[in-house]
């Protein structure tokens, strides 16, 4: 074989090995993202940065849409897992889901007109306050303790969905975790109930955005499918652990994830 042919084969084999290595790492981070997201949300803080580092040649829409397909299926599995063990208040979930979908579109529209850097310092302060409040209040979210009349719960849920739907469209990171905090702090659900509700609302929002991505051919299925398998495995494991270990466990994971969101925003701001 000519030296030039041998050199070409070596280069080709090295490229294949590096691609396989990147995909293995991406699948690992997809599993970890599914595990975290199924408990308190915030899985995108793990998988999206990993995706950008491992596949820098891909466009932003390719990365977001490919990750969205994998995470949407994982979130659906987590939602099914929760629904088998936790009573889902479907009316508040529906109201919150519709509110989130409508305002998410508005948030994305405003984001195209204004830089998100205007709001990020304010959001950073709010999330730091959320972390401190959750850490100091040991009984926070350990059981259902409703703070509003039962007939108004769906409307409060709609308000939470609208505010965080707008946030999701305008800024994005940590929407699932903030949904959990909203349901616990404003309405009085336990962490377990709030996590179950947040998963279903996330599925609604993810499916709505996936329709757009699929219609425009942005999803890279050769990456999305192995990611999806690993994300589903992580989501199943995380949601089962959350159900078995209860509110105290979810509260601890919530504090860790919110700390990660704080670091992310601090990096962006400073």
Secondary structure, 3 states (H helix, E strand, C coil): CCHHHHHHHHHHHHHHHHHHHHHHHHHHHHHHHHHHHHHHCCCHHHHHHHHHHHCCCCCHHHHHHHHHHHHHHHHHHHHHHHHHHCCCCHHHHHHHHHHHHHHHHHHHHHHCCCCCHHHHHHHHHHHHHHHHHHHHCCCCCCCCCCCCCHHHHHHHHHHHHHHHHHHHHHCCCCHHHHHHHHHHHHHCCCHHHHHHHHHHHHHHHHHHHHHHHHHCCCCCHHHHHHHHHHHHHHHHHHHHHHHHHHHHHHHHHHHHHHHHHHHHHHHHHC
